[in-house]
Amino acid sequence: MEATRITSEGQVLIPKAIRDALGIQPGTLLNAEAKDGAVVLRPVAKERRLPTKEEIDAIAGRLSRPGPYPTQAEEEEAVAEMFRREWTK
């Protein structure tokens, strides 16, 4: 357990090890609640959505290009990059 202080503005620094372990980054929205005499912070789950037609077309366009087909790793990286762009907004 790591100690931290609350500022006069009510801000709390979450230690880096905890932020890293939970994937909390600047801008992450947290739910706060008082529970059994403690303050509990939980990251708000991001809304999952299906890719748009444009996103699917962009991925499919890579598959129909002339030359060798992309490897499975390249396809997975293209999909992962699409989700990284969407989820880091």
N, C-alpha and C positions, 0 to 999 in steps of 0.2 A: 504494500500500500504506500502510495506517495502522498505527501502533504502538499497542499496548495493554498493560496490565500484568495479571498474575495476582495475586490476593489471597492472603493466608496461608491462606484457606479453599479455595483452588483455583478461585475464580470468575474469569471473564474477561468484560470488557465488550466486546461486539461494537459497533463504531462504528455510529452511526445511519445513515450513508449505505449501509452494507452491509446492515443490518437492513431498511431501506426497499427496497433493490434486490431483496432475496430474500423480502420479505413476512414477515419474522420479527417476531412480536409477543410481548408478555409471555405466558408460558404455552406458547409453541411448544416442542414436544418435538424435540430434536436427537439424532441419532446421532453419536457421537464415535469416531474411530479414529486410530491412529498409522499413517502411511503415508509411506514414504521420508523419515523424519526430520522429518515435519511432523504437526501435529494437524489433522485434517480434521473439520469439523462439517457435517452435512447435516440439513436439516429432514426429519422423519419424514413420509412421504406419508400424507395423511389417507385413511381408508377411504372409498371411494365407495360409495354405497348408492342404491337406488331409493327414491323418495318413498313414504311410507305412504299407505294408503287415505284417512286423514283429511286429509293434506296435499293429495292430489289432489282430494278433495271440496271442500276450502276454496277451491282455485283454480277448480274447476268451478262452484262456487256464485257466484263473481263473474261468470262468463259468462252465467248464467241469470237475473240480476237484471233487474227491470223497467227500462226506459229504454234509452238507447243502449248498444250493446256497447262494451266497452273497446277501446282501440286496441292494436295489436300492441306498442307501446312499454309500455303499461300492463300488458299480460299478461307481457311479459318482465321488467318490474320486480317484479311479484308473484312470479314464479318465482325471480328473483335474491334477493329478500328472504327467501324461504323457505330458500334455501341459505345466505345470510349468517347467519340465526339458527342453523341447524344446525351450521355450520362454525366458529362463534365460541364454541361451548360449551366 
